Amino acid sequence: MIEELEIRDLGVIAHSVLPLQPGFTAITGETGAGKTMVVAALTQLMGARSDAAMVRRGAERSRITGIVRTENAAVHELVDEVGGEVTDGELILGRTVSAEGRSRATVGGSAAPAAALARIAPHLFALHGQSDQLRLQSAAAQRDMLDRFGGAALLRVREEHSKVFQRRAECEQRREALLGDQRERLREAERLRGELEEIRAAEPREGEDEELLARIERLGNVEALRTAADTARFALSASGDDPFAQDLATLLGQALQALEVEKSDPEIARIHAMLASVQVQIGEAASELGALSNSLDEEGPEELARASARLEVLHGLARKYGASMSEIIAYADEAEERLAELGSDDLTIEQLGEELERLSSEEDQLATELTSLRQAAASDLGERVSRELRQLALPDAEVKVGLEAATPSPLGRDEALLMLAPHQGSDFRPIHKGASGGELSRIMLALEVTIAEVDPVPTFVFDEVDAGVGGQAAIEIGRRLRRLAETSQVIVVTHLAQVAAFAHHHLGVTKDSAGGFTESSCRPLEGESRLHEMARLLSGMSDSSSALDHAAELLALGNE
């Protein structure tokens, strides 16, 4: 139950703290005083969409805080998921909305998305206003109420059916896509085979294009390379028998010959050995330079042509399949995988056909079971709501809940149709055609009371559930709300004294327009203050003696 609701800067309410207690609490006030803001505050705590237009004029943000007492295990689990805490059964919920429309929520002291409030709310509150009476006229809302009344067994089958329906639809969609795209897939497979054949024939290697570029650059400079090699070889070891040659080999030979006569000296011997080693290296270098010069003469042009041709092949692949050799190789790997996948499509189509048959059969069984459970629930719901209406000043009214075939959906293949026969001998007609505003109000209340017996809610909030009702019917609504408050907390925004008289607690919303701004506040009404508010509800005059007498009479009736 809600123990306290604090409202700041919401609509005409600057700041108000509503102490809420177990039982039936009535909230009343003049038109425009801000009663609706109390309901709006609760909807914000239930995760409703934020509305910057509801922030009080001149304020930076609205702030709603609610203290809720709960021992519901599902609520505790949801609070834990967002990092909040429930302390000694007390849960604090919060919601702020800035004047720019930014919304923030807190759950158990932890920041959370507004969606978290929306997930928690159904376990704590049931809020109903005049818009819900309009919504009740839709087939979807009527089916939802029937399913709630059907209880856990029906809801479990509905959830299973929804899952199977989705899986069957996905399976069917995938199979149809494969069948419809078969010709396109054959074309794709033929294209991939051609591409793979081209890539495999070329056999590209990682980094091969870079190697070829380096080789081509080298071979393109063959004349300069040959000249450099010949010049270096001649400097190291001149060819021919020129006695005046001054190549390095000749000069080094002369140095060795000069040292030969003094090799008995250890230091001369060491230097002689060093020069002899250099002579061997010079000879090898000269030989390799000669071989390089000869190879450039013999293989240079042909090798350049081969490298250029190979590079053109690789560039052709790059233009089609990737900018680098690694990308081309990766493309080929992916193409092989896709080709294997396309080749297995025939098998996949057959497997999907078998799976589709199995899922369709399972869906049909669950839909049949769901219809059967709804039929049983519909009969029981109609009887119970009819009994409730007899206690709400509709003694001869009968309600019947029928089922009609509907287009298969995740929720089954049924639509619920709520029908009313308001008098003996009258025909049953859908409530959106045959029910008046006052009858709709009482049907709504009767449904909620009946469903609460199988799907309990800790707190009911009704916004003008007495719309279109007066006189004895209003008294019966008040009496029924008081009985509902024996098992749940009931909060009712009302404009009828006949309903407010049955409340255990009464809160009055008043407005003050001093200073050019309207500001509302909410305070508990007891004793004389409650009596005068009741008189105002009855006659519009809080000090009328006849209205006060009538108010006292109603309060006495409500406390019987």
Secondary structure, 3 states (H helix, E strand, C coil): CEEEEEEEEECCEEEEEEECCCCEEEEEECCCCCHHHHHHHHHHHCCCCCCHHHECCCCCEEEEEEEEECCCHHHHHHHHHCCCCCECCEEEEEEEEECCCCEEEEECCEEECHHHHHHHHHHCEEEECHHHHHHCCCHHHHHHHHHHHHHHHHHHHHHHHHHHHHHHHHHHHHHHHHHHCHHHHHHHHHHHHHHHHHHHHHCCCCCHHHHHHHHHHHHHCHHHHHHHHHHHHHHHCCCCCCCCCCCHHHHHHHHHHHHHCCCCCHHHHHHHHHHHHHHHHHHHHHHHHHHHHHHHHHHHHHHHHHHHHHHHHHHHHHHHHCCCHHHHHHHHHHHHHHHHHHHCHHHHHHHHHHHHHHHHHHHHHHHHHHHHHHHHHHHHHHHHHHHHHHCCCCCCCEEEEEEEEEEEECCEEEEEEEEEECCCCCCCEEHHHHCCHHHHHHHHHHHHHHHHCCCCCCEEEEECCCCCCCHHHHHHHHHHHHHHCCCCEEEEECCCHHHHCCCCEEEEEEEECHHHCCEEEEEECCHHHHHHHHHHHHHCCCCCHHHHHHHHHHHHHHCC
